[in-house]
Amino acid sequence: MTRTPRSRPRSRRCAAMNEPLYTFGHGTAGREEITGLLHGAGVAAIVDVRTAPGSRRDPDLLRDRLARWLPKDGIDYRWEPDLGGFREPAPDSPDTFWRNDSFRGYAGYTRTPEFVAAMDRLLGEAAGRRTAVMCGEAVWWRCHRRLIADFAELARGVPVRHLMHDGRTVPHVPTAGARLREDGLLVYDGPPG
């Protein structure tokens, strides 16, 4: 029986979640704009999911600097390398929905114990305060945050909102090719969109 992303038949609901999980991509925004957007959305904590948390363009986006200035601006900061992107796809990847190797590789990674443990840590921390996962790509649908959001919503029953650069937060729309397996993990084997 094929399950649709919206049916969430066997997700492990995070009952303690009072807040949705947020995502944010800094793009070319500087420190003041980032702080303004995060404060405007009520974000209390950032979990950095960049594989290599740095920036050639803006030194304020280096991990050690973020760890200093975000807390001074009232926002907790933590780097989570186990949620970082740039994963290689397996040659026999079942994630045939994805044509992009980066997304296909990350989709496979979402079924590893390391990813699941990191997500459960993230959602545990986010249960009592507004938390956003942050990466460099400004738009969520071109970033691995999309797959993080799919897992949160479909496998854990946690709503996700994406913070846009105009200050809006938009609800996550699960990827059409995602399917929740019997073991509670996702596979992207639906027909390509």
TORKOL-340619 format. One record per residue (C-alpha): residue number from 0; x, y, z. Coordinates in Angstrom, 2 decimals, padded with zeros to 5 digits, always signed. Last residue first. Layout:
BEGIN
@num:NUM | c1:X | c2:Y | c3:Z $
...
This chain:
BEGIN
@num:192 | c1:+007.44 | c2:+015.97 | c3:-010.48 $
@num:191 | c1:+009.36 | c2:+012.72 | c3:-010.42 $
@num:190 | c1:+007.22 | c2:+009.66 | c3:-009.59 $
@num:189 | c1:+007.42 | c2:+008.60 | c3:-005.97 $
@num:188 | c1:+010.50 | c2:+006.85 | c3:-004.63 $
@num:187 | c1:+011.66 | c2:+009.40 | c3:-002.11 $
@num:186 | c1:+012.03 | c2:+007.19 | c3:+000.96 $
@num:185 | c1:+011.27 | c2:+008.34 | c3:+004.47 $
@num:184 | c1:+011.73 | c2:+006.52 | c3:+007.76 $
@num:183 | c1:+009.04 | c2:+005.23 | c3:+010.13 $
@num:182 | c1:+009.90 | c2:+001.53 | c3:+009.68 $
@num:181 | c1:+006.73 | c2:+000.99 | c3:+007.59 $
@num:180 | c1:+007.98 | c2:+003.57 | c3:+005.10 $
@num:179 | c1:+006.78 | c2:+007.17 | c3:+004.90 $
@num:178 | c1:+006.74 | c2:+008.25 | c3:+001.27 $
@num:177 | c1:+008.24 | c2:+011.37 | c3:-000.26 $
@num:176 | c1:+007.80 | c2:+012.08 | c3:-004.00 $
@num:175 | c1:+005.48 | c2:+015.06 | c3:-003.48 $
@num:174 | c1:+007.91 | c2:+016.84 | c3:-001.15 $
@num:173 | c1:+006.13 | c2:+018.04 | c3:+001.95 $
@num:172 | c1:+004.77 | c2:+021.61 | c3:+001.81 $
@num:171 | c1:+006.23 | c2:+023.55 | c3:+004.70 $
@num:170 | c1:+004.17 | c2:+026.42 | c3:+006.03 $
@num:169 | c1:+005.34 | c2:+029.92 | c3:+005.14 $
@num:168 | c1:+006.83 | c2:+032.46 | c3:+007.50 $
@num:167 | c1:+006.94 | c2:+036.00 | c3:+006.16 $
@num:166 | c1:+009.79 | c2:+038.34 | c3:+007.08 $
@num:165 | c1:+010.66 | c2:+039.40 | c3:+003.51 $
@num:164 | c1:+013.73 | c2:+037.14 | c3:+003.67 $
@num:163 | c1:+011.58 | c2:+034.04 | c3:+004.19 $
@num:162 | c1:+011.29 | c2:+032.05 | c3:+007.40 $
@num:161 | c1:+010.12 | c2:+028.52 | c3:+006.58 $
@num:160 | c1:+007.55 | c2:+026.86 | c3:+008.83 $
@num:159 | c1:+007.53 | c2:+023.23 | c3:+009.95 $
@num:158 | c1:+004.85 | c2:+021.19 | c3:+011.71 $
@num:157 | c1:+006.09 | c2:+018.25 | c3:+013.78 $
@num:156 | c1:+004.49 | c2:+014.87 | c3:+013.03 $
@num:155 | c1:+007.76 | c2:+012.98 | c3:+013.52 $
@num:154 | c1:+008.19 | c2:+011.03 | c3:+010.27 $
@num:153 | c1:+006.14 | c2:+013.23 | c3:+007.92 $
@num:152 | c1:+006.58 | c2:+016.69 | c3:+009.39 $
@num:151 | c1:+010.10 | c2:+016.54 | c3:+010.84 $
@num:150 | c1:+011.37 | c2:+014.29 | c3:+008.04 $
@num:149 | c1:+010.00 | c2:+016.55 | c3:+005.30 $
@num:148 | c1:+011.47 | c2:+019.59 | c3:+007.06 $
@num:147 | c1:+014.94 | c2:+018.01 | c3:+007.15 $
@num:146 | c1:+014.44 | c2:+017.13 | c3:+003.48 $
@num:145 | c1:+013.65 | c2:+020.74 | c3:+002.57 $
@num:144 | c1:+016.46 | c2:+021.99 | c3:+004.81 $
@num:143 | c1:+018.66 | c2:+020.17 | c3:+002.27 $
@num:142 | c1:+018.36 | c2:+023.33 | c3:+000.19 $
@num:141 | c1:+016.73 | c2:+024.39 | c3:-003.08 $
@num:140 | c1:+013.17 | c2:+024.25 | c3:-001.66 $
@num:139 | c1:+014.21 | c2:+026.25 | c3:+001.40 $
@num:138 | c1:+015.22 | c2:+029.44 | c3:-000.39 $
@num:137 | c1:+018.16 | c2:+031.49 | c3:+000.91 $
@num:136 | c1:+020.78 | c2:+028.74 | c3:+000.70 $
@num:135 | c1:+023.29 | c2:+029.25 | c3:+003.54 $
@num:134 | c1:+021.82 | c2:+026.96 | c3:+006.17 $
@num:133 | c1:+019.88 | c2:+027.51 | c3:+009.37 $
@num:132 | c1:+017.62 | c2:+025.27 | c3:+011.44 $
@num:131 | c1:+015.22 | c2:+027.43 | c3:+013.41 $
@num:130 | c1:+014.10 | c2:+027.05 | c3:+017.01 $
@num:129 | c1:+011.14 | c2:+028.54 | c3:+018.85 $
@num:128 | c1:+011.29 | c2:+027.24 | c3:+022.38 $
@num:127 | c1:+009.92 | c2:+024.30 | c3:+024.35 $
@num:126 | c1:+009.97 | c2:+021.43 | c3:+021.89 $
@num:125 | c1:+012.88 | c2:+022.79 | c3:+019.86 $
@num:124 | c1:+015.50 | c2:+021.08 | c3:+022.00 $
@num:123 | c1:+013.76 | c2:+017.71 | c3:+021.68 $
@num:122 | c1:+013.21 | c2:+018.33 | c3:+017.97 $
@num:121 | c1:+016.92 | c2:+018.94 | c3:+017.44 $
@num:120 | c1:+018.01 | c2:+015.96 | c3:+019.52 $
@num:119 | c1:+015.51 | c2:+013.74 | c3:+017.65 $
@num:118 | c1:+016.81 | c2:+015.08 | c3:+014.36 $
@num:117 | c1:+020.42 | c2:+014.37 | c3:+015.35 $
@num:116 | c1:+019.51 | c2:+010.82 | c3:+016.42 $
@num:115 | c1:+017.66 | c2:+010.20 | c3:+013.13 $
@num:114 | c1:+020.58 | c2:+011.56 | c3:+011.10 $
@num:113 | c1:+023.20 | c2:+009.48 | c3:+012.88 $
@num:112 | c1:+021.03 | c2:+006.32 | c3:+012.79 $
@num:111 | c1:+020.90 | c2:+006.57 | c3:+008.99 $
@num:110 | c1:+017.70 | c2:+006.84 | c3:+006.92 $
@num:109 | c1:+018.03 | c2:+010.58 | c3:+006.36 $
@num:108 | c1:+021.40 | c2:+009.88 | c3:+004.67 $
@num:107 | c1:+019.63 | c2:+008.29 | c3:+001.71 $
@num:106 | c1:+017.63 | c2:+011.48 | c3:+001.16 $
@num:105 | c1:+020.86 | c2:+013.47 | c3:+001.52 $
@num:104 | c1:+022.45 | c2:+011.57 | c3:-001.35 $
@num:103 | c1:+019.36 | c2:+011.96 | c3:-003.56 $
@num:102 | c1:+019.25 | c2:+015.69 | c3:-002.74 $
@num:101 | c1:+022.90 | c2:+016.15 | c3:-003.66 $
@num:100 | c1:+022.61 | c2:+013.91 | c3:-006.74 $
@num:99 | c1:+019.79 | c2:+016.02 | c3:-008.22 $
@num:98 | c1:+017.27 | c2:+013.92 | c3:-010.15 $
@num:97 | c1:+015.40 | c2:+013.14 | c3:-006.96 $
@num:96 | c1:+012.29 | c2:+010.97 | c3:-007.23 $
@num:95 | c1:+014.50 | c2:+007.90 | c3:-007.62 $
@num:94 | c1:+015.34 | c2:+007.74 | c3:-003.93 $
@num:93 | c1:+015.90 | c2:+003.96 | c3:-003.96 $
@num:92 | c1:+019.65 | c2:+004.59 | c3:-004.16 $
@num:91 | c1:+021.55 | c2:+001.72 | c3:-005.80 $
@num:90 | c1:+024.71 | c2:+003.74 | c3:-006.52 $
@num:89 | c1:+024.49 | c2:+005.26 | c3:-003.03 $
@num:88 | c1:+024.16 | c2:+009.03 | c3:-003.09 $
@num:87 | c1:+026.98 | c2:+011.16 | c3:-001.68 $
@num:86 | c1:+026.07 | c2:+013.56 | c3:+001.12 $
@num:85 | c1:+026.58 | c2:+017.32 | c3:+000.76 $
@num:84 | c1:+024.38 | c2:+018.48 | c3:+003.65 $
@num:83 | c1:+024.93 | c2:+018.89 | c3:+007.37 $
@num:82 | c1:+022.49 | c2:+017.40 | c3:+009.89 $
@num:81 | c1:+025.16 | c2:+015.44 | c3:+011.78 $
@num:80 | c1:+027.29 | c2:+018.60 | c3:+011.89 $
@num:79 | c1:+024.85 | c2:+020.31 | c3:+014.28 $
@num:78 | c1:+026.21 | c2:+023.77 | c3:+015.12 $
@num:77 | c1:+024.56 | c2:+025.53 | c3:+018.07 $
@num:76 | c1:+023.46 | c2:+029.11 | c3:+018.61 $
@num:75 | c1:+021.17 | c2:+030.73 | c3:+021.19 $
@num:74 | c1:+019.51 | c2:+033.99 | c3:+020.16 $
@num:73 | c1:+019.42 | c2:+037.01 | c3:+022.49 $
@num:72 | c1:+021.53 | c2:+039.42 | c3:+020.40 $
@num:71 | c1:+024.61 | c2:+038.68 | c3:+022.49 $
@num:70 | c1:+023.78 | c2:+035.00 | c3:+021.94 $
@num:69 | c1:+023.89 | c2:+035.59 | c3:+018.14 $
@num:68 | c1:+027.17 | c2:+037.51 | c3:+018.28 $
@num:67 | c1:+029.53 | c2:+034.96 | c3:+019.80 $
@num:66 | c1:+028.49 | c2:+031.59 | c3:+018.36 $
@num:65 | c1:+027.91 | c2:+033.34 | c3:+015.03 $
@num:64 | c1:+031.53 | c2:+034.47 | c3:+015.14 $
@num:63 | c1:+032.86 | c2:+030.98 | c3:+015.80 $
@num:62 | c1:+030.70 | c2:+029.48 | c3:+013.05 $
@num:61 | c1:+031.66 | c2:+031.98 | c3:+010.36 $
@num:60 | c1:+028.67 | c2:+034.05 | c3:+009.24 $
@num:59 | c1:+030.12 | c2:+037.32 | c3:+010.58 $
@num:58 | c1:+033.01 | c2:+036.79 | c3:+008.12 $
@num:57 | c1:+030.69 | c2:+037.67 | c3:+005.23 $
@num:56 | c1:+031.43 | c2:+036.84 | c3:+001.60 $
@num:55 | c1:+033.61 | c2:+033.75 | c3:+001.82 $
@num:54 | c1:+031.24 | c2:+032.30 | c3:+004.40 $
@num:53 | c1:+031.63 | c2:+029.59 | c3:+006.99 $
@num:52 | c1:+029.80 | c2:+026.74 | c3:+008.63 $
@num:51 | c1:+031.19 | c2:+023.81 | c3:+006.64 $
@num:50 | c1:+028.42 | c2:+021.19 | c3:+006.59 $
@num:49 | c1:+025.80 | c2:+023.85 | c3:+007.23 $
@num:48 | c1:+023.07 | c2:+022.70 | c3:+009.61 $
@num:47 | c1:+023.35 | c2:+025.59 | c3:+012.09 $
@num:46 | c1:+020.82 | c2:+025.18 | c3:+014.89 $
@num:45 | c1:+019.52 | c2:+028.64 | c3:+015.75 $
@num:44 | c1:+017.66 | c2:+029.43 | c3:+018.97 $
@num:43 | c1:+015.07 | c2:+031.93 | c3:+020.23 $
@num:42 | c1:+013.23 | c2:+032.66 | c3:+016.97 $
@num:41 | c1:+010.35 | c2:+035.10 | c3:+017.51 $
@num:40 | c1:+009.76 | c2:+035.61 | c3:+013.78 $
@num:39 | c1:+010.66 | c2:+039.30 | c3:+013.95 $
@num:38 | c1:+013.65 | c2:+038.46 | c3:+016.16 $
@num:37 | c1:+014.98 | c2:+036.05 | c3:+013.53 $
@num:36 | c1:+014.36 | c2:+038.50 | c3:+010.67 $
@num:35 | c1:+015.93 | c2:+041.42 | c3:+012.53 $
@num:34 | c1:+018.96 | c2:+039.39 | c3:+013.60 $
@num:33 | c1:+019.52 | c2:+038.19 | c3:+010.04 $
@num:32 | c1:+019.13 | c2:+041.71 | c3:+008.64 $
@num:31 | c1:+021.57 | c2:+043.14 | c3:+011.18 $
@num:30 | c1:+024.16 | c2:+040.38 | c3:+010.65 $
@num:29 | c1:+024.13 | c2:+040.46 | c3:+006.88 $
@num:28 | c1:+021.79 | c2:+038.78 | c3:+004.43 $
@num:27 | c1:+023.39 | c2:+037.26 | c3:+001.32 $
@num:26 | c1:+021.71 | c2:+033.86 | c3:+001.73 $
@num:25 | c1:+020.89 | c2:+033.36 | c3:+005.43 $
@num:24 | c1:+018.61 | c2:+030.37 | c3:+004.90 $
@num:23 | c1:+016.07 | c2:+029.86 | c3:+007.66 $
@num:22 | c1:+014.03 | c2:+026.89 | c3:+008.85 $
@num:21 | c1:+011.47 | c2:+026.78 | c3:+011.63 $
@num:20 | c1:+010.22 | c2:+023.88 | c3:+013.74 $
@num:19 | c1:+006.66 | c2:+024.36 | c3:+014.91 $
@num:18 | c1:+006.21 | c2:+025.13 | c3:+018.56 $
@num:17 | c1:+004.52 | c2:+023.28 | c3:+021.41 $
@num:16 | c1:+006.26 | c2:+020.02 | c3:+020.57 $
@num:15 | c1:+005.99 | c2:+017.65 | c3:+023.54 $
@num:14 | c1:+003.88 | c2:+015.13 | c3:+021.64 $
@num:13 | c1:+006.59 | c2:+014.48 | c3:+019.10 $
@num:12 | c1:+004.55 | c2:+012.12 | c3:+016.98 $
@num:11 | c1:+006.33 | c2:+009.02 | c3:+015.73 $
@num:10 | c1:+004.89 | c2:+008.96 | c3:+012.25 $
@num:9 | c1:+003.05 | c2:+005.80 | c3:+011.33 $
@num:8 | c1:+000.25 | c2:+006.86 | c3:+009.05 $
@num:7 | c1:+001.43 | c2:+010.35 | c3:+008.11 $
@num:6 | c1:-001.34 | c2:+010.71 | c3:+005.49 $
@num:5 | c1:+000.07 | c2:+013.91 | c3:+003.99 $
@num:4 | c1:+003.13 | c2:+012.36 | c3:+002.39 $
@num:3 | c1:+001.04 | c2:+009.74 | c3:+000.58 $
@num:2 | c1:+001.32 | c2:+006.09 | c3:+001.54 $
@num:1 | c1:+001.48 | c2:+003.35 | c3:-001.03 $
@num:0 | c1:+000.00 | c2:+000.00 | c3:+000.00 $
